[in-house]
C-alpha cells in the first residue's frame, strides 16, 4: 500500500471514482486525527490518502 498526502481529500476521492477506482474506506474529520480515504486504483493497487494542511 502507498500513502499520499493531498490538500483536498474529498476532491481526490471523487476524482479516483471518476477514473474507475473504488473507494473502500472514507472518513470525515476525526477528533485527534486527520481525514483519510482508502481506495483501489483501477489496476487493483490499494492507496491511502491523508489530508495535509
VEXDREN-2710 file (C-alpha; in Angstrom, 1 decimal):
% VEXDREN-2710
k/r/px/py/pz
1/UNK/0.0/0.0/0.0
2/UNK/1.1/3.5/-0.8
3/UNK/0.1/6.6/1.3
4/UNK/-0.1/10.0/-0.3
5/UNK/-0.8/13.4/1.2
6/UNK/-3.4/15.6/-0.5
7/UNK/-4.8/19.1/0.2
8/UNK/-8.4/18.3/-0.7
9/UNK/-9.3/14.7/0.3
10/UNK/-12.9/14.9/-1.0
11/UNK/-11.9/16.1/-4.5
12/UNK/-9.1/13.4/-4.6
13/UNK/-11.6/10.6/-3.7
14/UNK/-14.2/11.9/-6.3
15/UNK/-11.5/12.0/-9.0
16/UNK/-10.5/8.5/-8.2
17/UNK/-14.1/7.3/-8.6
18/UNK/-14.4/9.2/-11.9
19/UNK/-11.3/7.4/-13.2
20/UNK/-12.6/4.0/-12.4
21/UNK/-11.2/3.4/-8.9
22/UNK/-13.2/2.2/-5.9
23/UNK/-13.2/3.9/-2.5
24/UNK/-13.1/1.2/0.2
25/UNK/-13.0/3.4/3.3
26/UNK/-13.6/7.1/3.7
27/UNK/-13.8/9.5/6.7
28/UNK/-14.8/12.9/7.5
29/UNK/-12.9/14.9/10.2
30/UNK/-11.7/12.7/13.1
31/UNK/-11.1/14.1/16.5
32/UNK/-7.3/14.0/17.2
33/UNK/-6.5/12.9/13.7
34/UNK/-6.8/13.9/10.1
35/UNK/-9.2/13.0/7.3
36/UNK/-8.3/10.0/5.2
37/UNK/-9.5/7.8/2.4
38/UNK/-8.6/4.3/1.3
39/UNK/-9.2/3.2/-2.3
40/UNK/-8.3/0.8/-5.1
41/UNK/-6.9/2.1/-8.3
42/UNK/-8.4/0.6/-11.5
43/UNK/-5.4/-1.8/-11.6
44/UNK/-6.3/-3.1/-8.1
45/UNK/-3.4/-1.4/-6.1
46/UNK/-4.5/0.0/-2.8
47/UNK/-3.8/3.6/-1.9
48/UNK/-4.4/5.6/1.3
49/UNK/-4.9/9.4/1.0
50/UNK/-4.3/11.6/4.1
51/UNK/-5.3/15.2/4.2
52/UNK/-2.4/17.6/4.5
53/UNK/-2.6/21.1/6.0
END
